[in-house]
């Protein structure tokens, strides 16, 4: 699976849709490389990138914490 496919599977999850973080239309149109403006989505992207790029969990965690502290 590509990063875009993995991201879309998270965004189309019923729980994510139920929490109403983004409109369904925006979830369908978003690309992995573009900013969503939603912190949860950006964190999911960081986690996906870390997993696909085979980073250690510590590096991915540092990136997530750094993003949250902005």
PyMOL commands that place a pseudoatom at each C-alpha (Angstrom):
pseudoatom trace, name=CA, resn=UNK, resi=1, chain=A, elem=C, hetatm=0, pos=[0.000, 0.000, 0.000]
pseudoatom trace, name=CA, resn=UNK, resi=2, chain=A, elem=C, hetatm=0, pos=[1.107, 3.539, -0.667]
pseudoatom trace, name=CA, resn=UNK, resi=3, chain=A, elem=C, hetatm=0, pos=[1.140, 6.314, 1.919]
pseudoatom trace, name=CA, resn=UNK, resi=4, chain=A, elem=C, hetatm=0, pos=[-1.943, 7.865, 0.288]
pseudoatom trace, name=CA, resn=UNK, resi=5, chain=A, elem=C, hetatm=0, pos=[-3.861, 4.578, 0.475]
pseudoatom trace, name=CA, resn=UNK, resi=6, chain=A, elem=C, hetatm=0, pos=[-2.978, 4.061, 4.130]
pseudoatom trace, name=CA, resn=UNK, resi=7, chain=A, elem=C, hetatm=0, pos=[-3.969, 7.648, 5.002]
pseudoatom trace, name=CA, resn=UNK, resi=8, chain=A, elem=C, hetatm=0, pos=[-7.293, 7.308, 3.179]
pseudoatom trace, name=CA, resn=UNK, resi=9, chain=A, elem=C, hetatm=0, pos=[-8.051, 4.063, 5.050]
pseudoatom trace, name=CA, resn=UNK, resi=10, chain=A, elem=C, hetatm=0, pos=[-7.613, 5.922, 8.364]
pseudoatom trace, name=CA, resn=UNK, resi=11, chain=A, elem=C, hetatm=0, pos=[-9.652, 8.908, 7.212]
pseudoatom trace, name=CA, resn=UNK, resi=12, chain=A, elem=C, hetatm=0, pos=[-12.491, 6.688, 5.989]
pseudoatom trace, name=CA, resn=UNK, resi=13, chain=A, elem=C, hetatm=0, pos=[-12.659, 4.790, 9.274]
pseudoatom trace, name=CA, resn=UNK, resi=14, chain=A, elem=C, hetatm=0, pos=[-16.151, 5.096, 10.819]
pseudoatom trace, name=CA, resn=UNK, resi=15, chain=A, elem=C, hetatm=0, pos=[-14.722, 6.242, 14.164]
pseudoatom trace, name=CA, resn=UNK, resi=16, chain=A, elem=C, hetatm=0, pos=[-12.774, 9.049, 12.519]
pseudoatom trace, name=CA, resn=UNK, resi=17, chain=A, elem=C, hetatm=0, pos=[-15.867, 10.062, 10.569]
pseudoatom trace, name=CA, resn=UNK, resi=18, chain=A, elem=C, hetatm=0, pos=[-17.975, 9.929, 13.736]
pseudoatom trace, name=CA, resn=UNK, resi=19, chain=A, elem=C, hetatm=0, pos=[-15.599, 12.290, 15.551]
pseudoatom trace, name=CA, resn=UNK, resi=20, chain=A, elem=C, hetatm=0, pos=[-16.088, 14.785, 12.683]
pseudoatom trace, name=CA, resn=UNK, resi=21, chain=A, elem=C, hetatm=0, pos=[-12.486, 16.043, 12.482]
pseudoatom trace, name=CA, resn=UNK, resi=22, chain=A, elem=C, hetatm=0, pos=[-12.852, 16.769, 8.755]
pseudoatom trace, name=CA, resn=UNK, resi=23, chain=A, elem=C, hetatm=0, pos=[-15.694, 16.771, 6.269]
pseudoatom trace, name=CA, resn=UNK, resi=24, chain=A, elem=C, hetatm=0, pos=[-16.095, 13.613, 4.239]
pseudoatom trace, name=CA, resn=UNK, resi=25, chain=A, elem=C, hetatm=0, pos=[-15.424, 15.542, 1.022]
pseudoatom trace, name=CA, resn=UNK, resi=26, chain=A, elem=C, hetatm=0, pos=[-12.131, 16.893, 2.369]
pseudoatom trace, name=CA, resn=UNK, resi=27, chain=A, elem=C, hetatm=0, pos=[-11.133, 13.397, 3.555]
pseudoatom trace, name=CA, resn=UNK, resi=28, chain=A, elem=C, hetatm=0, pos=[-11.649, 12.037, 0.044]
pseudoatom trace, name=CA, resn=UNK, resi=29, chain=A, elem=C, hetatm=0, pos=[-9.671, 14.821, -1.658]
pseudoatom trace, name=CA, resn=UNK, resi=30, chain=A, elem=C, hetatm=0, pos=[-6.689, 15.115, 0.688]
pseudoatom trace, name=CA, resn=UNK, resi=31, chain=A, elem=C, hetatm=0, pos=[-3.302, 13.977, -0.567]
pseudoatom trace, name=CA, resn=UNK, resi=32, chain=A, elem=C, hetatm=0, pos=[-0.499, 12.731, 1.653]
pseudoatom trace, name=CA, resn=UNK, resi=33, chain=A, elem=C, hetatm=0, pos=[1.871, 15.541, 0.692]
pseudoatom trace, name=CA, resn=UNK, resi=34, chain=A, elem=C, hetatm=0, pos=[-0.495, 18.418, 1.401]
pseudoatom trace, name=CA, resn=UNK, resi=35, chain=A, elem=C, hetatm=0, pos=[-1.210, 19.948, 4.780]
pseudoatom trace, name=CA, resn=UNK, resi=36, chain=A, elem=C, hetatm=0, pos=[-4.647, 19.271, 6.236]
pseudoatom trace, name=CA, resn=UNK, resi=37, chain=A, elem=C, hetatm=0, pos=[-4.573, 21.795, 9.051]
pseudoatom trace, name=CA, resn=UNK, resi=38, chain=A, elem=C, hetatm=0, pos=[-5.813, 19.126, 11.463]
pseudoatom trace, name=CA, resn=UNK, resi=39, chain=A, elem=C, hetatm=0, pos=[-3.269, 18.038, 14.085]
pseudoatom trace, name=CA, resn=UNK, resi=40, chain=A, elem=C, hetatm=0, pos=[-4.593, 14.471, 14.342]
pseudoatom trace, name=CA, resn=UNK, resi=41, chain=A, elem=C, hetatm=0, pos=[-4.275, 13.950, 10.587]
pseudoatom trace, name=CA, resn=UNK, resi=42, chain=A, elem=C, hetatm=0, pos=[-0.749, 15.365, 10.583]
pseudoatom trace, name=CA, resn=UNK, resi=43, chain=A, elem=C, hetatm=0, pos=[0.238, 13.011, 13.408]
pseudoatom trace, name=CA, resn=UNK, resi=44, chain=A, elem=C, hetatm=0, pos=[-1.216, 10.064, 11.497]
pseudoatom trace, name=CA, resn=UNK, resi=45, chain=A, elem=C, hetatm=0, pos=[0.882, 11.125, 8.503]
pseudoatom trace, name=CA, resn=UNK, resi=46, chain=A, elem=C, hetatm=0, pos=[4.033, 11.247, 10.636]
pseudoatom trace, name=CA, resn=UNK, resi=47, chain=A, elem=C, hetatm=0, pos=[3.296, 7.766, 11.976]
pseudoatom trace, name=CA, resn=UNK, resi=48, chain=A, elem=C, hetatm=0, pos=[2.657, 6.385, 8.473]
pseudoatom trace, name=CA, resn=UNK, resi=49, chain=A, elem=C, hetatm=0, pos=[5.876, 7.937, 7.152]
pseudoatom trace, name=CA, resn=UNK, resi=50, chain=A, elem=C, hetatm=0, pos=[7.859, 6.544, 10.048]
pseudoatom trace, name=CA, resn=UNK, resi=51, chain=A, elem=C, hetatm=0, pos=[6.491, 3.077, 9.482]
pseudoatom trace, name=CA, resn=UNK, resi=52, chain=A, elem=C, hetatm=0, pos=[6.953, 3.084, 5.687]
pseudoatom trace, name=CA, resn=UNK, resi=53, chain=A, elem=C, hetatm=0, pos=[10.459, 4.552, 5.954]
pseudoatom trace, name=CA, resn=UNK, resi=54, chain=A, elem=C, hetatm=0, pos=[11.315, 2.018, 8.682]
pseudoatom trace, name=CA, resn=UNK, resi=55, chain=A, elem=C, hetatm=0, pos=[12.328, 4.627, 11.225]
pseudoatom trace, name=CA, resn=UNK, resi=56, chain=A, elem=C, hetatm=0, pos=[12.759, 3.566, 14.801]
pseudoatom trace, name=CA, resn=UNK, resi=57, chain=A, elem=C, hetatm=0, pos=[9.802, 4.214, 17.064]
pseudoatom trace, name=CA, resn=UNK, resi=58, chain=A, elem=C, hetatm=0, pos=[11.913, 6.669, 19.067]
pseudoatom trace, name=CA, resn=UNK, resi=59, chain=A, elem=C, hetatm=0, pos=[12.571, 8.849, 16.010]
pseudoatom trace, name=CA, resn=UNK, resi=60, chain=A, elem=C, hetatm=0, pos=[8.900, 8.815, 15.022]
pseudoatom trace, name=CA, resn=UNK, resi=61, chain=A, elem=C, hetatm=0, pos=[7.911, 9.653, 18.591]
pseudoatom trace, name=CA, resn=UNK, resi=62, chain=A, elem=C, hetatm=0, pos=[10.339, 12.594, 18.651]
pseudoatom trace, name=CA, resn=UNK, resi=63, chain=A, elem=C, hetatm=0, pos=[8.890, 13.923, 15.396]
pseudoatom trace, name=CA, resn=UNK, resi=64, chain=A, elem=C, hetatm=0, pos=[5.346, 13.649, 16.749]
pseudoatom trace, name=CA, resn=UNK, resi=65, chain=A, elem=C, hetatm=0, pos=[6.248, 15.368, 20.019]
pseudoatom trace, name=CA, resn=UNK, resi=66, chain=A, elem=C, hetatm=0, pos=[8.105, 18.080, 18.143]
pseudoatom trace, name=CA, resn=UNK, resi=67, chain=A, elem=C, hetatm=0, pos=[5.042, 18.691, 15.968]
pseudoatom trace, name=CA, resn=UNK, resi=68, chain=A, elem=C, hetatm=0, pos=[2.741, 18.848, 19.000]
pseudoatom trace, name=CA, resn=UNK, resi=69, chain=A, elem=C, hetatm=0, pos=[5.014, 21.349, 20.759]
pseudoatom trace, name=CA, resn=UNK, resi=70, chain=A, elem=C, hetatm=0, pos=[4.897, 23.853, 17.882]
for i in range(1, 70): cmd.bond("trace and resi %d" % i, "trace and resi %d" % (i + 1))
show_as sticks, trace
zoom trace
